[in-house]
Amino acid sequence: MNRVNAGMRLKVAGLLIALTLSFPALYAVPVDVWMSADDQYDLYVGNASGSSLTYIGGFLGWGTATHYTFNAGPTDYLYVVARDIAAVVWGLGGYVKVGSGPYVPILVGNGWDAAWMGNFPPPNDYYMPDQATVSSWIANANTNSLWLPAVSGTATPGNGLPNNYGSMPALGCIWQNNPSTGTQQAYDIILFRYPVPEPASLLALGAGLTSLLRLRRRKP
């Protein structure tokens, strides 16, 4: 192996290390969220383990659609804690737009997982977990395989959901069943997650650099 090939291997290896270290910061993507819940929610963004979370915002009151804009890393998740208070109907609805992609409605089959976190009737009907508790709930859901595809809630446009999210119509909502009973009930708290996609161009660059490094290793 001559010095030229050895130098090339070191350069490619250095690029791969730099790519790995800078991946979350340099390739953060803008996220737009329109959201509402019957009756209350808190929105976070953070890593897969839940050990690093940023609070984005929240709202108490089913009739209001709120708009958020923020950045998320390419391996981050959106997390939402939502709960029922009024014991009539319940659900989480809205739209999510990642990068230059389309607005995707928050509906069954659109990538949302959910975990049932418990039932909190009066006098705990206004309880919402703090950020440390949300992190522990995410870790517990990961460890104990509590994540399941979200199911439909009971709220509908004009009855638990606003009629519109900006210029976009309300279409429906998501929730989760109690795993012990297979049913939904008043005062449940649900934890949701939604993955932020990884930029395809960055993944292709990483794969290309890896292939180049392997090719150089095969040469004498």
FENFENGI-V498206 format. One record per residue. N is the residue number from 1. PHI is phi in degrees with one decimal (NA if undefined). PSI is psi in degrees with one decimal (999 if undefined). OMEGA is omega in whole degrees, 0 to 359 (none if undefined). Layout:
<<N/PHI/PSI/OMEGA> <N/PHI/PSI/OMEGA>>
This chain:
<<1/NA/121.2/181> <2/-83.7/173.4/185> <3/-67.7/-30.7/180> <4/-63.2/-47.6/180> <5/-65.2/-39.3/179> <6/-63.1/-40.9/179> <7/-65.0/-38.6/179> <8/-64.7/-41.2/179> <9/-61.3/-40.5/179> <10/-66.6/-38.8/179> <11/-65.5/-44.5/180> <12/-65.3/-41.4/178> <13/-61.5/-39.9/178> <14/-63.6/-39.7/178> <15/-63.2/-40.7/180> <16/-64.6/-40.8/179> <17/-64.9/-45.3/179> <18/-63.2/-38.3/179> <19/-62.0/-43.3/181> <20/-64.7/-43.6/183> <21/-70.7/-33.5/184> <22/-94.5/-3.6/186> <23/-52.2/-52.5/184> <24/-66.8/-40.0/186> <25/-76.8/-45.8/187> <26/-77.3/-23.2/186> <27/-118.0/30.2/171> <28/-63.2/144.3/183> <29/-116.9/145.8/176> <30/-72.6/141.3/180> <31/-127.1/132.7/173> <32/-114.0/130.5/179> <33/-129.8/127.7/164> <34/-106.0/128.9/188> <35/-148.4/148.3/168> <36/-150.4/161.1/176> <37/-147.4/148.9/169> <38/-106.9/99.4/17> <39/-120.4/-18.0/187> <40/-148.9/148.6/177> <41/-149.9/158.9/168> <42/-129.0/134.7/182> <43/-110.1/132.1/178> <44/-129.8/162.7/167> <45/-131.4/141.7/182> <46/-176.9/-175.6/185> <47/-79.9/174.4/187> <48/-65.2/-31.5/182> <49/-80.8/-17.7/184> <50/83.6/3.1/182> <51/-76.2/-19.5/178> <52/-128.1/108.6/182> <53/-125.9/146.6/171> <54/-122.3/128.1/179> <55/-79.0/127.0/182> <56/-97.4/-44.2/180> <57/164.4/176.9/179> <58/-164.8/173.4/182> <59/-157.1/144.4/173> <60/-112.7/114.9/181> <61/136.3/118.1/190> <62/-74.4/-21.3/188> <63/-84.1/-1.6/187> <64/-113.2/126.9/173> <65/-94.4/125.0/183> <66/-112.5/141.9/183> <67/-108.8/131.9/178> <68/-127.1/143.1/171> <69/-130.4/133.9/182> <70/-163.2/175.3/177> <71/-106.9/147.8/177> <72/-134.7/144.9/176> <73/-71.8/158.6/185> <74/-67.0/-14.5/177> <75/-113.0/11.7/181> <76/-79.0/169.3/172> <77/-125.2/150.8/163> <78/-87.6/134.6/177> <79/-122.0/138.2/178> <80/-133.3/130.8/169> <81/-104.0/121.4/181> <82/-128.9/149.4/181> <83/-145.6/156.1/173> <84/-94.8/140.6/178> <85/-123.6/-45.5/189> <86/-81.3/-9.3/173> <87/62.7/36.5/177> <88/-116.7/-68.9/172> <89/-134.0/169.6/183> <90/-153.9/157.0/178> <91/160.6/159.0/175> <92/-115.9/127.8/182> <93/-137.1/170.5/177> <94/140.2/-153.1/182> <95/-143.2/151.7/175> <96/-130.9/133.5/176> <97/-125.1/122.3/180> <98/-111.2/121.4/180> <99/60.2/-132.6/180> <100/-91.8/9.6/181> <101/-73.4/177.5/181> <102/-79.5/165.8/169> <103/-73.2/120.3/182> <104/-105.3/122.0/181> <105/-66.5/146.1/178> <106/-80.9/91.9/184> <107/-140.1/164.7/175> <108/-58.4/135.7/178> <109/88.8/1.0/182> <110/-107.0/27.7/170> <111/98.4/2.5/181> <112/-89.6/131.1/169> <113/-103.2/157.6/181> <114/-148.2/148.2/177> <115/-131.6/131.0/178> <116/-74.8/125.6/186> <117/-104.3/-10.0/178> <118/137.6/176.4/181> <119/-119.2/129.0/187> <120/-129.7/78.2/180> <121/-76.5/173.9/176> <122/-53.0/140.7/10> <123/-87.8/12.3/182> <124/-105.2/24.7/186> <125/-74.6/-10.7/175> <126/-108.6/11.9/180> <127/-69.1/132.5/170> <128/-132.5/134.7/184> <129/-70.1/148.9/174> <130/-79.0/176.4/187> <131/-63.2/-39.7/179> <132/-62.5/-39.1/178> <133/-67.8/-39.8/177> <134/-60.3/-42.5/177> <135/-58.9/-42.0/180> <136/-69.5/-34.4/177> <137/-65.6/-41.1/178> <138/-62.5/-46.2/179> <139/-60.8/-41.3/179> <140/-66.2/-40.9/178> <141/-64.2/-37.5/177> <142/-66.6/-47.7/185> <143/-66.0/-38.1/186> <144/-104.9/15.1/176> <145/52.2/48.5/181> <146/-84.9/-15.9/182> <147/-69.4/128.8/175> <148/-135.8/155.7/176> <149/-56.0/136.9/179> <150/-62.2/150.8/177> <151/-115.7/173.8/181> <152/-72.7/140.6/170> <153/-88.3/-170.5/183> <154/-104.7/-10.6/180> <155/-71.2/147.1/179> <156/-134.3/162.3/179> <157/-55.3/127.0/182> <158/84.3/-8.5/179> <159/-141.3/75.9/184> <160/107.6/-26.6/175> <161/-121.3/150.0/171> <162/-67.5/165.3/179> <163/-75.4/-27.0/183> <164/-144.6/152.8/170> <165/-113.8/95.1/189> <166/64.8/-123.2/178> <167/-92.3/2.9/185> <168/-104.4/138.9/184> <169/-76.0/147.3/170> <170/-68.9/133.3/185> <171/-115.4/-25.1/184> <172/162.2/-165.0/184> <173/-153.9/171.7/178> <174/-124.8/160.8/178> <175/-161.3/-163.9/176> <176/-148.3/149.9/179> <177/-86.3/152.3/168> <178/-63.8/120.1/184> <179/-64.4/-21.7/181> <180/-79.7/-33.4/184> <181/-111.3/-18.4/184> <182/72.5/17.1/183> <183/-127.2/168.8/174> <184/-111.2/148.4/180> <185/-146.4/163.1/178> <186/-58.8/146.6/174> <187/76.4/13.0/175> <188/-71.5/150.5/169> <189/-115.5/131.2/183> <190/-121.6/137.8/174> <191/-106.4/126.2/181> <192/-114.7/154.3/171> <193/-142.0/152.1/182> <194/-145.6/122.7/185> <195/-77.1/140.8/171> <196/-88.6/121.7/184> <197/-63.6/150.2/175> <198/-83.3/136.6/179> <199/-61.3/123.1/184> <200/-62.2/-36.0/183> <201/-65.4/-37.1/179> <202/-69.1/-41.3/178> <203/-62.5/-38.9/179> <204/-64.8/-39.6/178> <205/-61.9/-45.3/179> <206/-61.7/-41.5/179> <207/-64.7/-38.5/180> <208/-65.8/-41.5/178> <209/-65.6/-38.7/178> <210/-63.5/-42.3/179> <211/-63.0/-40.9/179> <212/-63.2/-41.3/179> <213/-63.3/-42.4/179> <214/-64.6/-39.1/179> <215/-62.9/-43.5/180> <216/-63.3/-35.5/180> <217/-66.8/-30.2/182> <218/-76.8/-20.0/182> <219/-78.6/142.3/180> <220/-68.9/999/none>>
